[in-house]
Amino acid sequence: MQKQTRSSSRLVWGTLKWLLPLAVLAVVAFRLKFAAVPVDAWAVESAPIAAEVMGTGTLEARVKTTLSPRIQERLATVLVDQGDAVKAGQLLAQLDDGELKQEVAVAEAALAAAQAAMERTRTDEARSAAVLEQARLSHDRATALLATRVAAQADVDKAVEALNVAEADLKRSRATTVEAERQVVTAEMTLKYQRERLSFTQIVCPYDGLVVRRDRDPGGVVVPGSSILQVISTNEIWVSAWVDETAMAALAPSQTARVVFRSEPDRSYPGTVARLGREADRETREFVVDVRVERLPANWAVGQRAEVFIETVRKAAASVIPQRAVNWRDGRPGVFVDTHGHARWRAVKLGLRGREAVEVVEGLQTGERVVAPRGPASGQLREGQSIKVS
């Protein structure tokens, strides 16, 4: 009898040993399948919505210049650094100008010598003109005396010879004067050239702007084409964004836009479409749209990445829901609707897509509630699942 009781006890405990885990699993399965899932809910309402076209690009200046020397020379000093605001005509860097200053001095001395030589030739020309006038008077007097037989033929011949010599001497003096004048012009042009070369030692700013990069320091020899500084004009800063060519027909200059910098992903800056590119990339099928930024962040840098959102269409009233509430099945959009505490999937037809909302053209009525699960389980609702609105 005792053996039979002992055997029955072991059988009961063995059965309970297997039934208890099965019961726990059954409870867990029941809760997973039938327990209410916390969800967020939104009522379908009429509200304004704007469609946007998105593009990704970089912040650029419309006018940017690389400042480099026009002659090969040692860089003596750099007067500005990156981040400095500069004005048009401001001296930014200076090359060694000692040798060029000496060449200017030599050119000035050569000009002074040429001018003195010209003055001397003009004096000689005036003397030759006076001698010629005296020779003419002597010739006329001798000719008159020969007519009255007071003077001999020999005297007239000497007067003619003296006149010819004086005329030749005046021509030579005039030619010398012309040559001296040309030498003065040559000296003036040489001086102008040397002064121009001397001005090349000064690197000045071509416009009001900002120094964005400093590439050289004093002491080294710079050559034409090598960058010393990079300057941009801050009058017009824009984001050059790449936009898919399918959006080309909807875009136009002066459209309203917003710019989101990756350094401040939660903030938008106002912008305007400045111009549209006229060449699309043959591989990515995108084209450039320049969006002028009307206000820049406190800290910005040329070349930083940003997204632009260009408003193309706006409706004053439309049935809208959050984009997070949209689900896709087999390429068709739909939503989960709160039906007496259960999630029911319903296909819908979408219209305009805005920043955070989307227009529903067909499938929903104003006042109905659409739901989406909270947390990491987003998008895991099942048809008929019990839901609990948070």
ABEGO torsion letter per residue (X at the ends): XAAAAAAAAAAAAAAAAAAAAAAAAAAAAAAAAABBBBBBBBBBBBBBBBBBBBBBBBBBBABBBBBBBABBBBBABBABBBGBBBBBGBBABBBBAAAAAAAAAAAAAAAAAAAAAAAAAAAAAAAAAAAAAAAAAAAAAAAAAAAAGABBAAAAAAAAAAAAAAAAAAAAAAAAAAAAAAAAAAAAAAAAAAAAAAAAABBBBABBBBBABBABBBGBBBBBGBBABBBBBAABBBBBBBBBAAAAAABBBGBBBBBBBAABAABBBBBBBABBBABBBAAAGBBBBBBBBABBBABBBBGBBBBBBBBABBBABBBBBBAAABBBBGGBBBBBBBBGGBBBBBBBBBBBBBAABBBBABGBBBGBBBBBBBEAABGABBBGBBBBBX
